[in-house]
Amino acid sequence: IAVAEKQHEKRYNDLVANIEASRVFKREEKVVWRCRNCGYLHEGTEAPDTCPACDHPQAHFELLGENY
């Protein structure tokens, strides 16, 4: 359990750093953003303000992860 909690703390601290640096929906290099509502994919340095496919707000975008 201690190992899992250490990883949770690291993820939380990384997220806080991203929020403080306004990097949650912005990156320096092009990445692929995925709408968690409809699956729309957008390539760019920032997630769109709203999803052009389903009109959900930027908060529904996440970085596309290919961990399979």
Number of C-alpha atoms within 10 A of each C-alpha: 5 7 7 9 10 11 11 12 11 12 12 12 12 12 14 14 13 15 12 10 10 11 14 18 18 18 15 9 8 12 16 16 24 20 26 16 14 14 15 14 19 20 14 15 15 20 26 20 14 15 23 13 12 12 13 17 15 15 15 19 27 16 19 16 9 5 4 3
